[in-house]
Amino acid sequence: MSKLNVVVVSGNLGFPSKTVILAEQILEAIKQQVSIDGEILQLAELAATIGLARNPDELGESGKRVLNRIASADILVAVTPVYKGSYTGLFKHLFDFLDPKTLSEVPVILGATGGGDKHALIVEHQLRPLFSFFGALTIPAGIYASEQNFNGARFIDPVVLQRIEAAAEQAVYAAKARGERRVQAEAA
Ligand SMILES: Cc1cc2nc3c(=O)[nH]c(=O)nc-3n(C[C@H](O)[C@H](O)[C@H](O)COP(=O)(O)O)c2cc1C
């Protein structure tokens, strides 16, 4: 199988970002299974482009490239810091510009980082419904990681690492199955 195109959208607004580190660890876990082309799109870097646009026509070329990259994903990784119990505002603002059909049946890994465990259900109560709206194939193993799971450089908690591995395995399985279905549909 050719390389899988894995696109990360990270809702972080600051640098350095624990959410980006989580994203990197997810990409590493996927790479253990399959060869990939990976890219991390950070809202911190896209704020000027995305933040001022009121509709997709106002996005400009760089903003449109971001939407095209998301649309091209074999696996999308959607990660965000928890802000006030939910994803960051700019993370939602970006997905508000996406055509509703773009992510239909695309495997999406859901992950979040937070200050503590109080808002761990952001994955199930905020991220999963958003990507269900898009008809995405949200991966059953969601990942939540808090400050307590972090050693200053990486997330090291065994439960978090196990969730990352499970999510990567499930997403690769789903992406391969989707790829085969598309090949069969084209041949029919
Ligand atoms: C404006 C703001 C709101 C936050 N709200 C929450 C929250 O509701 N629950 C929580 O657990 N952590 C909250 N945090 C902490 C961040 O989610 C946490 O530090 C996260 O890991 C930061 O990710 P980053 O390093 O990628 O920016 C908040 C932080 C900020 C700056």
PDBQT file of the ligand as one rigid body, heavy atoms in Angstrom, charges set to zero:
ROOT
HETATM    1  C1  LIG A 201      -7.881  29.952  28.272  1.00  0.00    +0.000 C 
HETATM    2  C2  LIG A 201      -7.581  28.605  28.870  1.00  0.00    +0.000 A 
HETATM    3  C3  LIG A 201      -8.624  27.817  29.321  1.00  0.00    +0.000 A 
HETATM    4  C4  LIG A 201      -8.375  26.550  29.869  1.00  0.00    +0.000 A 
HETATM    5  N1  LIG A 201      -9.434  25.796  30.287  1.00  0.00    +0.000 NA
HETATM    6  C5  LIG A 201      -9.201  24.559  30.787  1.00  0.00    +0.000 A 
HETATM    7  C6  LIG A 201     -10.300  23.738  31.191  1.00  0.00    +0.000 A 
HETATM    8  O1  LIG A 201     -11.468  24.103  31.117  1.00  0.00    +0.000 OA
HETATM    9  N2  LIG A 201     -10.020  22.488  31.682  1.00  0.00    +0.000 N 
HETATM   10  C7  LIG A 201      -8.728  22.006  31.783  1.00  0.00    +0.000 A 
HETATM   11  O2  LIG A 201      -8.536  20.860  32.203  1.00  0.00    +0.000 OA
HETATM   12  N3  LIG A 201      -7.668  22.776  31.406  1.00  0.00    +0.000 NA
HETATM   13  C8  LIG A 201      -7.887  24.024  30.908  1.00  0.00    +0.000 A 
HETATM   14  N4  LIG A 201      -6.814  24.796  30.501  1.00  0.00    +0.000 N 
HETATM   15  C9  LIG A 201      -5.460  24.219  30.540  1.00  0.00    +0.000 C 
HETATM   16  C10 LIG A 201      -5.030  23.685  29.168  1.00  0.00    +0.000 C 
HETATM   17  O3  LIG A 201      -6.042  22.914  28.553  1.00  0.00    +0.000 OA
HETATM   18  C11 LIG A 201      -3.804  22.775  29.297  1.00  0.00    +0.000 C 
HETATM   19  O4  LIG A 201      -2.754  23.441  29.927  1.00  0.00    +0.000 OA
HETATM   20  C12 LIG A 201      -3.375  22.261  27.929  1.00  0.00    +0.000 C 
HETATM   21  O5  LIG A 201      -2.588  21.102  28.069  1.00  0.00    +0.000 OA
HETATM   22  C13 LIG A 201      -2.592  23.325  27.134  1.00  0.00    +0.000 C 
HETATM   23  O6  LIG A 201      -2.254  22.789  25.900  1.00  0.00    +0.000 OA
HETATM   24  P1  LIG A 201      -1.112  23.461  24.996  1.00  0.00    +0.000 P 
HETATM   25  O7  LIG A 201       0.196  23.286  25.740  1.00  0.00    +0.000 OA
HETATM   26  O8  LIG A 201      -1.141  22.701  23.727  1.00  0.00    +0.000 OA
HETATM   27  O9  LIG A 201      -1.493  24.905  24.827  1.00  0.00    +0.000 OA
HETATM   28  C14 LIG A 201      -7.046  26.069  29.970  1.00  0.00    +0.000 A 
HETATM   29  C15 LIG A 201      -5.988  26.891  29.539  1.00  0.00    +0.000 A 
HETATM   30  C16 LIG A 201      -6.255  28.127  28.992  1.00  0.00    +0.000 A 
HETATM   31  C17 LIG A 201      -5.092  28.989  28.524  1.00  0.00    +0.000 C 
ENDROOT
TORSDOF 0
